Amino acid sequence: MLFSLFPPPIYLLSTAATFSLALWASGRAEIIWKERDSPRIVIDEVAGYLIAMAFLPRTLTTVVGGFLFFRVLDIIKPPPIGMIDRQMKGGLAIVLDDAVAGVYVNLLLHAIYLWRPHLLSLLDRWICTAG
């Protein structure tokens, strides 16, 4: 949420910096823990989620929906996410599969806003009045 307050160029730079840090940290963590893509490594999910939320409206529905879509894609690993996860190694593999999932989610949410924006505004109103 903090990153969403930044102007788009700063958001992109911050996301790129997080992605770069994730590459380095994930690769080092894998070596230190001697475990491929350890569940203790979560910075890759942070980088992927930042990609998923780029240039989207900051609403509760977008934030929650983006998170849920991102987690589903991270679990089911549709192509090429699964291939990246299986065939690549090191920090790049750890981060790249989440980055691709983030791109998929971002495109999905942008498509929903473009072609069916009323669905998200109805959900926003329902969530805000239910809580």
Chimera marker file (.cmm) of the C-alpha trace (Angstrom):
<marker_set name="trace">
<marker id="1" x="0.000" y="0.000" z="0.000" r="1" g="1" b="0" radius="0.5"/>
<marker id="2" x="2.856" y="2.370" z="0.772" r="1" g="1" b="0" radius="0.5"/>
<marker id="3" x="4.298" y="1.992" z="-2.730" r="1" g="1" b="0" radius="0.5"/>
<marker id="4" x="0.904" y="2.828" z="-4.275" r="1" g="1" b="0" radius="0.5"/>
<marker id="5" x="1.214" y="6.354" z="-2.878" r="1" g="1" b="0" radius="0.5"/>
<marker id="6" x="4.279" y="6.973" z="-5.059" r="1" g="1" b="0" radius="0.5"/>
<marker id="7" x="4.033" y="8.591" z="-8.490" r="1" g="1" b="0" radius="0.5"/>
<marker id="8" x="4.300" y="5.986" z="-11.286" r="1" g="1" b="0" radius="0.5"/>
<marker id="9" x="8.017" y="6.537" z="-12.054" r="1" g="1" b="0" radius="0.5"/>
<marker id="10" x="8.943" y="6.164" z="-8.367" r="1" g="1" b="0" radius="0.5"/>
<marker id="11" x="6.685" y="3.100" z="-8.084" r="1" g="1" b="0" radius="0.5"/>
<marker id="12" x="8.479" y="1.509" z="-11.040" r="1" g="1" b="0" radius="0.5"/>
<marker id="13" x="11.925" y="2.339" z="-9.643" r="1" g="1" b="0" radius="0.5"/>
<marker id="14" x="10.956" y="0.981" z="-6.231" r="1" g="1" b="0" radius="0.5"/>
<marker id="15" x="9.569" y="-2.183" z="-7.791" r="1" g="1" b="0" radius="0.5"/>
<marker id="16" x="12.734" y="-2.625" z="-9.884" r="1" g="1" b="0" radius="0.5"/>
<marker id="17" x="14.869" y="-2.109" z="-6.763" r="1" g="1" b="0" radius="0.5"/>
<marker id="18" x="12.792" y="-4.674" z="-4.845" r="1" g="1" b="0" radius="0.5"/>
<marker id="19" x="13.089" y="-7.107" z="-7.767" r="1" g="1" b="0" radius="0.5"/>
<marker id="20" x="16.881" y="-6.644" z="-7.851" r="1" g="1" b="0" radius="0.5"/>
<marker id="21" x="17.183" y="-7.065" z="-4.097" r="1" g="1" b="0" radius="0.5"/>
<marker id="22" x="14.992" y="-10.169" z="-4.313" r="1" g="1" b="0" radius="0.5"/>
<marker id="23" x="17.268" y="-11.687" z="-6.976" r="1" g="1" b="0" radius="0.5"/>
<marker id="24" x="20.327" y="-11.228" z="-4.806" r="1" g="1" b="0" radius="0.5"/>
<marker id="25" x="18.730" y="-12.165" z="-1.469" r="1" g="1" b="0" radius="0.5"/>
<marker id="26" x="16.930" y="-15.230" z="-2.849" r="1" g="1" b="0" radius="0.5"/>
<marker id="27" x="20.081" y="-16.573" z="-4.448" r="1" g="1" b="0" radius="0.5"/>
<marker id="28" x="22.078" y="-16.049" z="-1.252" r="1" g="1" b="0" radius="0.5"/>
<marker id="29" x="19.335" y="-17.559" z="0.937" r="1" g="1" b="0" radius="0.5"/>
<marker id="30" x="19.197" y="-20.659" z="-1.235" r="1" g="1" b="0" radius="0.5"/>
<marker id="31" x="22.958" y="-21.144" z="-0.796" r="1" g="1" b="0" radius="0.5"/>
<marker id="32" x="22.916" y="-20.444" z="2.947" r="1" g="1" b="0" radius="0.5"/>
<marker id="33" x="19.926" y="-22.662" z="3.722" r="1" g="1" b="0" radius="0.5"/>
<marker id="34" x="20.937" y="-25.321" z="1.155" r="1" g="1" b="0" radius="0.5"/>
<marker id="35" x="17.293" y="-25.582" z="0.134" r="1" g="1" b="0" radius="0.5"/>
<marker id="36" x="15.846" y="-24.901" z="-3.312" r="1" g="1" b="0" radius="0.5"/>
<marker id="37" x="13.248" y="-22.095" z="-3.222" r="1" g="1" b="0" radius="0.5"/>
<marker id="38" x="12.842" y="-22.275" z="0.554" r="1" g="1" b="0" radius="0.5"/>
<marker id="39" x="9.425" y="-21.245" z="1.920" r="1" g="1" b="0" radius="0.5"/>
<marker id="40" x="11.369" y="-18.933" z="4.246" r="1" g="1" b="0" radius="0.5"/>
<marker id="41" x="12.149" y="-16.767" z="1.201" r="1" g="1" b="0" radius="0.5"/>
<marker id="42" x="9.257" y="-14.332" z="0.771" r="1" g="1" b="0" radius="0.5"/>
<marker id="43" x="10.837" y="-11.304" z="-0.897" r="1" g="1" b="0" radius="0.5"/>
<marker id="44" x="10.061" y="-12.912" z="-4.264" r="1" g="1" b="0" radius="0.5"/>
<marker id="45" x="6.342" y="-12.745" z="-3.447" r="1" g="1" b="0" radius="0.5"/>
<marker id="46" x="6.721" y="-9.079" z="-2.477" r="1" g="1" b="0" radius="0.5"/>
<marker id="47" x="8.354" y="-8.279" z="-5.824" r="1" g="1" b="0" radius="0.5"/>
<marker id="48" x="5.696" y="-10.252" z="-7.726" r="1" g="1" b="0" radius="0.5"/>
<marker id="49" x="2.846" y="-8.568" z="-5.871" r="1" g="1" b="0" radius="0.5"/>
<marker id="50" x="4.292" y="-5.118" z="-6.578" r="1" g="1" b="0" radius="0.5"/>
<marker id="51" x="4.281" y="-6.012" z="-10.267" r="1" g="1" b="0" radius="0.5"/>
<marker id="52" x="0.700" y="-7.277" z="-9.950" r="1" g="1" b="0" radius="0.5"/>
<marker id="53" x="-0.490" y="-3.972" z="-8.476" r="1" g="1" b="0" radius="0.5"/>
<marker id="54" x="1.319" y="-1.584" z="-10.850" r="1" g="1" b="0" radius="0.5"/>
<marker id="55" x="-0.851" y="1.222" z="-12.247" r="1" g="1" b="0" radius="0.5"/>
<marker id="56" x="-4.074" y="-0.075" z="-10.709" r="1" g="1" b="0" radius="0.5"/>
<marker id="57" x="-6.553" y="1.911" z="-8.608" r="1" g="1" b="0" radius="0.5"/>
<marker id="58" x="-5.909" y="1.609" z="-4.887" r="1" g="1" b="0" radius="0.5"/>
<marker id="59" x="-9.156" y="0.084" z="-3.690" r="1" g="1" b="0" radius="0.5"/>
<marker id="60" x="-9.802" y="-2.673" z="-1.197" r="1" g="1" b="0" radius="0.5"/>
<marker id="61" x="-11.163" y="-4.894" z="-3.955" r="1" g="1" b="0" radius="0.5"/>
<marker id="62" x="-8.084" y="-4.386" z="-6.128" r="1" g="1" b="0" radius="0.5"/>
<marker id="63" x="-5.665" y="-5.008" z="-3.257" r="1" g="1" b="0" radius="0.5"/>
<marker id="64" x="-7.455" y="-8.117" z="-1.971" r="1" g="1" b="0" radius="0.5"/>
<marker id="65" x="-8.399" y="-9.422" z="-5.414" r="1" g="1" b="0" radius="0.5"/>
<marker id="66" x="-4.860" y="-8.904" z="-6.673" r="1" g="1" b="0" radius="0.5"/>
<marker id="67" x="-3.470" y="-10.764" z="-3.692" r="1" g="1" b="0" radius="0.5"/>
<marker id="68" x="-5.879" y="-13.683" z="-4.123" r="1" g="1" b="0" radius="0.5"/>
<marker id="69" x="-5.295" y="-13.948" z="-7.886" r="1" g="1" b="0" radius="0.5"/>
<marker id="70" x="-1.538" y="-13.751" z="-7.273" r="1" g="1" b="0" radius="0.5"/>
<marker id="71" x="-1.596" y="-16.546" z="-4.678" r="1" g="1" b="0" radius="0.5"/>
<marker id="72" x="-3.733" y="-18.784" z="-6.928" r="1" g="1" b="0" radius="0.5"/>
<marker id="73" x="-1.350" y="-18.337" z="-9.866" r="1" g="1" b="0" radius="0.5"/>
<marker id="74" x="1.649" y="-18.869" z="-7.595" r="1" g="1" b="0" radius="0.5"/>
<marker id="75" x="0.143" y="-22.181" z="-6.469" r="1" g="1" b="0" radius="0.5"/>
<marker id="76" x="-1.176" y="-23.584" z="-9.772" r="1" g="1" b="0" radius="0.5"/>
<marker id="77" x="1.770" y="-22.230" z="-11.829" r="1" g="1" b="0" radius="0.5"/>
<marker id="78" x="0.287" y="-21.976" z="-15.334" r="1" g="1" b="0" radius="0.5"/>
<marker id="79" x="2.736" y="-21.836" z="-18.265" r="1" g="1" b="0" radius="0.5"/>
<marker id="80" x="5.408" y="-20.495" z="-18.344" r="1" g="1" b="0" radius="0.5"/>
<marker id="81" x="5.464" y="-20.087" z="-14.543" r="1" g="1" b="0" radius="0.5"/>
<marker id="82" x="5.692" y="-23.826" z="-13.887" r="1" g="1" b="0" radius="0.5"/>
<marker id="83" x="8.443" y="-24.244" z="-16.464" r="1" g="1" b="0" radius="0.5"/>
<marker id="84" x="10.471" y="-21.445" z="-14.876" r="1" g="1" b="0" radius="0.5"/>
<marker id="85" x="9.979" y="-23.008" z="-11.459" r="1" g="1" b="0" radius="0.5"/>
<marker id="86" x="11.030" y="-26.492" z="-12.628" r="1" g="1" b="0" radius="0.5"/>
<marker id="87" x="13.814" y="-25.772" z="-15.106" r="1" g="1" b="0" radius="0.5"/>
<marker id="88" x="15.652" y="-22.723" z="-13.793" r="1" g="1" b="0" radius="0.5"/>
<marker id="89" x="17.806" y="-22.479" z="-10.697" r="1" g="1" b="0" radius="0.5"/>
<marker id="90" x="19.011" y="-19.846" z="-8.265" r="1" g="1" b="0" radius="0.5"/>
<marker id="91" x="17.712" y="-16.413" z="-7.420" r="1" g="1" b="0" radius="0.5"/>
<marker id="92" x="16.467" y="-15.731" z="-10.942" r="1" g="1" b="0" radius="0.5"/>
<marker id="93" x="14.185" y="-18.783" z="-10.889" r="1" g="1" b="0" radius="0.5"/>
<marker id="94" x="12.897" y="-17.956" z="-7.407" r="1" g="1" b="0" radius="0.5"/>
<marker id="95" x="11.945" y="-14.407" z="-8.376" r="1" g="1" b="0" radius="0.5"/>
<marker id="96" x="11.056" y="-14.782" z="-12.051" r="1" g="1" b="0" radius="0.5"/>
<marker id="97" x="8.149" y="-17.181" z="-11.519" r="1" g="1" b="0" radius="0.5"/>
<marker id="98" x="6.551" y="-14.682" z="-9.107" r="1" g="1" b="0" radius="0.5"/>
<marker id="99" x="7.284" y="-11.792" z="-11.473" r="1" g="1" b="0" radius="0.5"/>
<marker id="100" x="5.492" y="-13.591" z="-14.320" r="1" g="1" b="0" radius="0.5"/>
<marker id="101" x="2.556" y="-14.362" z="-12.003" r="1" g="1" b="0" radius="0.5"/>
<marker id="102" x="2.515" y="-10.650" z="-11.134" r="1" g="1" b="0" radius="0.5"/>
<marker id="103" x="2.373" y="-9.703" z="-14.828" r="1" g="1" b="0" radius="0.5"/>
<marker id="104" x="-0.530" y="-12.140" z="-15.374" r="1" g="1" b="0" radius="0.5"/>
<marker id="105" x="-2.478" y="-10.696" z="-12.438" r="1" g="1" b="0" radius="0.5"/>
<marker id="106" x="-1.782" y="-7.133" z="-13.534" r="1" g="1" b="0" radius="0.5"/>
<marker id="107" x="-3.046" y="-7.854" z="-17.048" r="1" g="1" b="0" radius="0.5"/>
<marker id="108" x="-6.107" y="-9.659" z="-15.659" r="1" g="1" b="0" radius="0.5"/>
<marker id="109" x="-7.055" y="-6.786" z="-13.335" r="1" g="1" b="0" radius="0.5"/>
<marker id="110" x="-6.471" y="-4.189" z="-16.053" r="1" g="1" b="0" radius="0.5"/>
<marker id="111" x="-8.726" y="-6.210" z="-18.384" r="1" g="1" b="0" radius="0.5"/>
<marker id="112" x="-11.437" y="-6.332" z="-15.720" r="1" g="1" b="0" radius="0.5"/>
<marker id="113" x="-11.188" y="-2.557" z="-15.213" r="1" g="1" b="0" radius="0.5"/>
<marker id="114" x="-11.282" y="-1.997" z="-18.961" r="1" g="1" b="0" radius="0.5"/>
<marker id="115" x="-14.141" y="-4.343" z="-19.901" r="1" g="1" b="0" radius="0.5"/>
<marker id="116" x="-16.120" y="-4.918" z="-16.667" r="1" g="1" b="0" radius="0.5"/>
<marker id="117" x="-15.339" y="-2.073" z="-14.252" r="1" g="1" b="0" radius="0.5"/>
<marker id="118" x="-18.808" y="-2.248" z="-12.722" r="1" g="1" b="0" radius="0.5"/>
<marker id="119" x="-17.963" y="-5.658" z="-11.193" r="1" g="1" b="0" radius="0.5"/>
<marker id="120" x="-15.167" y="-4.193" z="-9.113" r="1" g="1" b="0" radius="0.5"/>
<marker id="121" x="-17.091" y="-1.098" z="-8.082" r="1" g="1" b="0" radius="0.5"/>
<marker id="122" x="-20.004" y="-3.301" z="-6.935" r="1" g="1" b="0" radius="0.5"/>
<marker id="123" x="-17.587" y="-5.410" z="-4.864" r="1" g="1" b="0" radius="0.5"/>
<marker id="124" x="-16.013" y="-2.265" z="-3.390" r="1" g="1" b="0" radius="0.5"/>
<marker id="125" x="-19.432" y="-0.970" z="-2.303" r="1" g="1" b="0" radius="0.5"/>
<marker id="126" x="-20.432" y="-4.346" z="-0.880" r="1" g="1" b="0" radius="0.5"/>
<marker id="127" x="-17.165" y="-4.695" z="1.078" r="1" g="1" b="0" radius="0.5"/>
<marker id="128" x="-17.349" y="-1.148" z="2.433" r="1" g="1" b="0" radius="0.5"/>
<marker id="129" x="-20.966" y="-1.475" z="3.585" r="1" g="1" b="0" radius="0.5"/>
<marker id="130" x="-20.494" y="-4.993" z="4.985" r="1" g="1" b="0" radius="0.5"/>
<marker id="131" x="-17.548" y="-3.947" z="7.156" r="1" g="1" b="0" radius="0.5"/>
<link id1="1" id2="2" r="1" g="1" b="0" radius="0.2"/>
<link id1="2" id2="3" r="1" g="1" b="0" radius="0.2"/>
<link id1="3" id2="4" r="1" g="1" b="0" radius="0.2"/>
<link id1="4" id2="5" r="1" g="1" b="0" radius="0.2"/>
<link id1="5" id2="6" r="1" g="1" b="0" radius="0.2"/>
<link id1="6" id2="7" r="1" g="1" b="0" radius="0.2"/>
<link id1="7" id2="8" r="1" g="1" b="0" radius="0.2"/>
<link id1="8" id2="9" r="1" g="1" b="0" radius="0.2"/>
<link id1="9" id2="10" r="1" g="1" b="0" radius="0.2"/>
<link id1="10" id2="11" r="1" g="1" b="0" radius="0.2"/>
<link id1="11" id2="12" r="1" g="1" b="0" radius="0.2"/>
<link id1="12" id2="13" r="1" g="1" b="0" radius="0.2"/>
<link id1="13" id2="14" r="1" g="1" b="0" radius="0.2"/>
<link id1="14" id2="15" r="1" g="1" b="0" radius="0.2"/>
<link id1="15" id2="16" r="1" g="1" b="0" radius="0.2"/>
<link id1="16" id2="17" r="1" g="1" b="0" radius="0.2"/>
<link id1="17" id2="18" r="1" g="1" b="0" radius="0.2"/>
<link id1="18" id2="19" r="1" g="1" b="0" radius="0.2"/>
<link id1="19" id2="20" r="1" g="1" b="0" radius="0.2"/>
<link id1="20" id2="21" r="1" g="1" b="0" radius="0.2"/>
<link id1="21" id2="22" r="1" g="1" b="0" radius="0.2"/>
<link id1="22" id2="23" r="1" g="1" b="0" radius="0.2"/>
<link id1="23" id2="24" r="1" g="1" b="0" radius="0.2"/>
<link id1="24" id2="25" r="1" g="1" b="0" radius="0.2"/>
<link id1="25" id2="26" r="1" g="1" b="0" radius="0.2"/>
<link id1="26" id2="27" r="1" g="1" b="0" radius="0.2"/>
<link id1="27" id2="28" r="1" g="1" b="0" radius="0.2"/>
<link id1="28" id2="29" r="1" g="1" b="0" radius="0.2"/>
<link id1="29" id2="30" r="1" g="1" b="0" radius="0.2"/>
<link id1="30" id2="31" r="1" g="1" b="0" radius="0.2"/>
<link id1="31" id2="32" r="1" g="1" b="0" radius="0.2"/>
<link id1="32" id2="33" r="1" g="1" b="0" radius="0.2"/>
<link id1="33" id2="34" r="1" g="1" b="0" radius="0.2"/>
<link id1="34" id2="35" r="1" g="1" b="0" radius="0.2"/>
<link id1="35" id2="36" r="1" g="1" b="0" radius="0.2"/>
<link id1="36" id2="37" r="1" g="1" b="0" radius="0.2"/>
<link id1="37" id2="38" r="1" g="1" b="0" radius="0.2"/>
<link id1="38" id2="39" r="1" g="1" b="0" radius="0.2"/>
<link id1="39" id2="40" r="1" g="1" b="0" radius="0.2"/>
<link id1="40" id2="41" r="1" g="1" b="0" radius="0.2"/>
<link id1="41" id2="42" r="1" g="1" b="0" radius="0.2"/>
<link id1="42" id2="43" r="1" g="1" b="0" radius="0.2"/>
<link id1="43" id2="44" r="1" g="1" b="0" radius="0.2"/>
<link id1="44" id2="45" r="1" g="1" b="0" radius="0.2"/>
<link id1="45" id2="46" r="1" g="1" b="0" radius="0.2"/>
<link id1="46" id2="47" r="1" g="1" b="0" radius="0.2"/>
<link id1="47" id2="48" r="1" g="1" b="0" radius="0.2"/>
<link id1="48" id2="49" r="1" g="1" b="0" radius="0.2"/>
<link id1="49" id2="50" r="1" g="1" b="0" radius="0.2"/>
<link id1="50" id2="51" r="1" g="1" b="0" radius="0.2"/>
<link id1="51" id2="52" r="1" g="1" b="0" radius="0.2"/>
<link id1="52" id2="53" r="1" g="1" b="0" radius="0.2"/>
<link id1="53" id2="54" r="1" g="1" b="0" radius="0.2"/>
<link id1="54" id2="55" r="1" g="1" b="0" radius="0.2"/>
<link id1="55" id2="56" r="1" g="1" b="0" radius="0.2"/>
<link id1="56" id2="57" r="1" g="1" b="0" radius="0.2"/>
<link id1="57" id2="58" r="1" g="1" b="0" radius="0.2"/>
<link id1="58" id2="59" r="1" g="1" b="0" radius="0.2"/>
<link id1="59" id2="60" r="1" g="1" b="0" radius="0.2"/>
<link id1="60" id2="61" r="1" g="1" b="0" radius="0.2"/>
<link id1="61" id2="62" r="1" g="1" b="0" radius="0.2"/>
<link id1="62" id2="63" r="1" g="1" b="0" radius="0.2"/>
<link id1="63" id2="64" r="1" g="1" b="0" radius="0.2"/>
<link id1="64" id2="65" r="1" g="1" b="0" radius="0.2"/>
<link id1="65" id2="66" r="1" g="1" b="0" radius="0.2"/>
<link id1="66" id2="67" r="1" g="1" b="0" radius="0.2"/>
<link id1="67" id2="68" r="1" g="1" b="0" radius="0.2"/>
<link id1="68" id2="69" r="1" g="1" b="0" radius="0.2"/>
<link id1="69" id2="70" r="1" g="1" b="0" radius="0.2"/>
<link id1="70" id2="71" r="1" g="1" b="0" radius="0.2"/>
<link id1="71" id2="72" r="1" g="1" b="0" radius="0.2"/>
<link id1="72" id2="73" r="1" g="1" b="0" radius="0.2"/>
<link id1="73" id2="74" r="1" g="1" b="0" radius="0.2"/>
<link id1="74" id2="75" r="1" g="1" b="0" radius="0.2"/>
<link id1="75" id2="76" r="1" g="1" b="0" radius="0.2"/>
<link id1="76" id2="77" r="1" g="1" b="0" radius="0.2"/>
<link id1="77" id2="78" r="1" g="1" b="0" radius="0.2"/>
<link id1="78" id2="79" r="1" g="1" b="0" radius="0.2"/>
<link id1="79" id2="80" r="1" g="1" b="0" radius="0.2"/>
<link id1="80" id2="81" r="1" g="1" b="0" radius="0.2"/>
<link id1="81" id2="82" r="1" g="1" b="0" radius="0.2"/>
<link id1="82" id2="83" r="1" g="1" b="0" radius="0.2"/>
<link id1="83" id2="84" r="1" g="1" b="0" radius="0.2"/>
<link id1="84" id2="85" r="1" g="1" b="0" radius="0.2"/>
<link id1="85" id2="86" r="1" g="1" b="0" radius="0.2"/>
<link id1="86" id2="87" r="1" g="1" b="0" radius="0.2"/>
<link id1="87" id2="88" r="1" g="1" b="0" radius="0.2"/>
<link id1="88" id2="89" r="1" g="1" b="0" radius="0.2"/>
<link id1="89" id2="90" r="1" g="1" b="0" radius="0.2"/>
<link id1="90" id2="91" r="1" g="1" b="0" radius="0.2"/>
<link id1="91" id2="92" r="1" g="1" b="0" radius="0.2"/>
<link id1="92" id2="93" r="1" g="1" b="0" radius="0.2"/>
<link id1="93" id2="94" r="1" g="1" b="0" radius="0.2"/>
<link id1="94" id2="95" r="1" g="1" b="0" radius="0.2"/>
<link id1="95" id2="96" r="1" g="1" b="0" radius="0.2"/>
<link id1="96" id2="97" r="1" g="1" b="0" radius="0.2"/>
<link id1="97" id2="98" r="1" g="1" b="0" radius="0.2"/>
<link id1="98" id2="99" r="1" g="1" b="0" radius="0.2"/>
<link id1="99" id2="100" r="1" g="1" b="0" radius="0.2"/>
<link id1="100" id2="101" r="1" g="1" b="0" radius="0.2"/>
<link id1="101" id2="102" r="1" g="1" b="0" radius="0.2"/>
<link id1="102" id2="103" r="1" g="1" b="0" radius="0.2"/>
<link id1="103" id2="104" r="1" g="1" b="0" radius="0.2"/>
<link id1="104" id2="105" r="1" g="1" b="0" radius="0.2"/>
<link id1="105" id2="106" r="1" g="1" b="0" radius="0.2"/>
<link id1="106" id2="107" r="1" g="1" b="0" radius="0.2"/>
<link id1="107" id2="108" r="1" g="1" b="0" radius="0.2"/>
<link id1="108" id2="109" r="1" g="1" b="0" radius="0.2"/>
<link id1="109" id2="110" r="1" g="1" b="0" radius="0.2"/>
<link id1="110" id2="111" r="1" g="1" b="0" radius="0.2"/>
<link id1="111" id2="112" r="1" g="1" b="0" radius="0.2"/>
<link id1="112" id2="113" r="1" g="1" b="0" radius="0.2"/>
<link id1="113" id2="114" r="1" g="1" b="0" radius="0.2"/>
<link id1="114" id2="115" r="1" g="1" b="0" radius="0.2"/>
<link id1="115" id2="116" r="1" g="1" b="0" radius="0.2"/>
<link id1="116" id2="117" r="1" g="1" b="0" radius="0.2"/>
<link id1="117" id2="118" r="1" g="1" b="0" radius="0.2"/>
<link id1="118" id2="119" r="1" g="1" b="0" radius="0.2"/>
<link id1="119" id2="120" r="1" g="1" b="0" radius="0.2"/>
<link id1="120" id2="121" r="1" g="1" b="0" radius="0.2"/>
<link id1="121" id2="122" r="1" g="1" b="0" radius="0.2"/>
<link id1="122" id2="123" r="1" g="1" b="0" radius="0.2"/>
<link id1="123" id2="124" r="1" g="1" b="0" radius="0.2"/>
<link id1="124" id2="125" r="1" g="1" b="0" radius="0.2"/>
<link id1="125" id2="126" r="1" g="1" b="0" radius="0.2"/>
<link id1="126" id2="127" r="1" g="1" b="0" radius="0.2"/>
<link id1="127" id2="128" r="1" g="1" b="0" radius="0.2"/>
<link id1="128" id2="129" r="1" g="1" b="0" radius="0.2"/>
<link id1="129" id2="130" r="1" g="1" b="0" radius="0.2"/>
<link id1="130" id2="131" r="1" g="1" b="0" radius="0.2"/>
</marker_set>
